[in-house]
């Protein structure tokens, strides 16, 4: 059969453990679509909007951190994958992107749905592969097999990420009459054995010695996926050596018994003398992005003497402008190895403990201020986010859209009694374009409740996340509709411009009610504090229906409440 090597791509994927494929309708990709649909070990879903489909694939991949296949036809369809592929690249999400293409001789010849697809995603994929368009020679068959194997292996190698395979296909694209899609029985699989980087004994001994030279030691965690075993290891290390651990809400370290989860609010209002006292000598970092601009500014202005960054391999981001050593290890392996370091005694132990207690005291001070702020019932979007986080079921997946929702959640934080809540956000590129679709993908691939807290701009921008035929019984969506996007009124610069009102704030009169009606979702509106208790009860009743809870306000009201929150935090330092 002429298309056999194309059909066998699905077999290679299945043999290498891939279980999910996201397919977008089109004719040029018909051989790929037919192959994945025919494979009994691969679950397939179809989505018409390629941009949404790619973010949905990201969300599906979050369930088990396994590659998801993403297929589209030729032409501009491939370009629509680009935002989600960039997000996957920076978030280390493994995707196998298969784009169908026209034969090379027809590129630039004004043939339909034909563009230059070579390296279309640039440097936002781990590698670009192009399959041969002729299959007559046995070397071509070998080359196709090798490329698919290599691409899947590479997607799983640290840091995980997307790979792009462009596939020129000649007509006919469909099986001849009487033919059916079948898979070869002797498909070759190339295994890439996993390696687990660990620090070598000599290096480890030197690091342990250096560690003991410092009393003001601080650990900062960037974004990472939930991992309770690692959290327990880090918690033990922190308590044993009196080292404070700072983690944004997206670091998923809220289960630590003494983590610093309110650094953003704290450092935004803290006085220079406090910051000078909190200045670390040794900074240890790992993970991806950090939300808090206040934390980044603090560490850039109060640079440590030594900065260790832990990362097995790959490019290293010098976010705080202070890295002195890159430690080639997984954070889990590093802290397990490092746990044998001898704890300090006597006066040195006391100095290290004093630094630890100082961060702890600042955290408790901010926690009390946050608790006081929310102690009085209020009808605003900030308070609603607090109620959603406080009442979220366990286990659950909490998705946060960019702009205000992820910042609200970071101000509020989770606590160590909420260890079964995993937090997710598209902080690879920090765009609003696929936040809803990512949550939809996660919901489709998991029985665990998925809760999305989103702003109106992100929600309406990505409404095609629901344009498909699949049920979402475990999805709950909170829409903070301030009719325009309030964040530009809170950051320095835009709100001082005369064109601010027209060109930075997107004034819109939309309501989530119409989306709920269009897709047959349950719609709940919070317009009175008296309704809150019953609305939350209905919202978190998982009765097989998708539910949207909306609160409406204005950008001005949002700014007022956030400014008041910051004033409350600051009052702790002025008292």
Steps between C-alpha positions, in 0.01 A plus 500: 500500500651835393416685822613219733799692643265788587248268663783344703570834666199429720636154581838643604323752724292228664797269553684787670216552746312791345131471577347830382472676164334833421387520137389805303279451192657529156559310178880502464535341845247224418757213508615607846146546626395159370800332659450643849123446495553136395749428780325333792763604757482873426210717612417764239300822519433758231489880533430744219690803634872418471609763753261365761581139406870549568437647846257215569785261413715680758228448759467131416877458537482644852309194621787252480789702354494272195535629141180586315482481122369812324396478133390762247469551128729715285510879474398755761359226724855428614559864593205488737685243712782747567386671825438168675827355370691796643321447834586129492864582426540725804288283728677177396183330372568214254312532170546305175387752239421343162422750224390370162656684206481520121776349284800733496479584131163669564621741769484863373301392194169648620360156572222491759591478870869505420747712699863468611468255789868418545605605854171689535526501882859623499684453826189414700525128430780274617564386143350512153468182292389467139395165363574394140213535257588191298485151656627274224854460631560295816723779633198730503306252713796469736528880518132548587519242775818649642363858500180407684693300761754776547233771527306317771817424695609863476161628620552304823863592560553777757378759456191341348334690222343511154655356185379576147476243220398638161354239266467572124223281356410428140152419376316270515463559873235236568509118490398342171165327486515185708812605693498553876753657731724235652829512686821314429583218738875564514523873568840592644510682834808691618506536877679786670591384849435752774791656684482652845764770545655511843774715644835321503646420846790750479271780386244408761758516779612844383141625484434368849807680627398823329146462635631500854680831440171687480236582758252698287383236253185535291327254263278639221287264292367588156199347330487121510244225478363350823730240656416413859800272548737783408304744715547269799876474432534878476290554812726270699812676367358843583419405858823309557728785388275799577484619140191696392331394174319757285245371253245680284159335479614333174800334668260247662688504829209615717504162678828594673442561868692831505518623139506872420198536273431875537834642387337707226267689735767516771786635288274743318438691824805417713734781604867517389627402846288183492622413152860552602451258792339245263789525254640145442867408478431168324207471262389157374250494211324246280191481284369725225343847512419709808184712503604757758661811355563615858704186572699537178571867575603418858750233396640713217553793736622291796718253316631193685870435535449157343212371289457130421248402234395133483414366154591166338583645157385750239521878481496677835316828557682748726176660622653669805826600324714324760573134406847385603458121471276275292446165670421223246242305698129467548386700804369180658832316463696804619310547825497127569879489454552822688294393800810335644671834556576548867276753668664797664537521875553770758510868404506432123187291532334783690586754227356275230189440707460874558494561125246220458282644776519847346347378173248299700400807703454706183287223351281480810464877507378501140274198555327684784451807282354289219269324743387832646433640152270210413338474844227744399272362226536701179335484161795525260701273277802485732283371786332249270840356404575465870172312557562269202851412618384453861214270396665311214451123529789261546637364281460756224692675223496877539568688175571872512483724196755774449472865600302546823376148594847351542606808698193487723574134576864580571399771748261259670705179486413145597591334829649168610152355553436527125773264384267322256437814296736533205545845349549560128543815291631587154804684636734379227406797282246650743243564226122501537439322170469137609428499873147363461600240240780370723254451786254331262770257387589418859134445580451272198784273603440472874214405732635742760302826526654784299436857614588794276514853639518738206459862405252618241762574232655153523158335514345667195824489301507121533129415479568243225636280776141374524444457125504121487282201575646383833339523842679682783319382815793572733574853375413806709572851367511824699485809277617831651330737260616859555414582140839594370806357671602689812871420509604788271361741757723349770840483333717809470491670163183430301262679736700822461452513123224711341411207273466263797118481502461408134813310409593305815164417657283278277155616591247222446143439608499122471364260760597141566129427512485494119788251481329275753178517300680429173673186633227385740700562818352591836539872571529652848536872570629651822330838533420489871690384808183326617533262205862405564455197723236335282683586178819336624303194604344472154827582326691222675223245458644267236175384349622436145451855375761760397451815708599864461495740796530866404547819699478835321674822597705777339871549450484801731341298779762232458784750531347652813473164678856393407641836612314461829643150545855630452427781745391243759824306455703820526322602821669206673835665441384849592341393828 
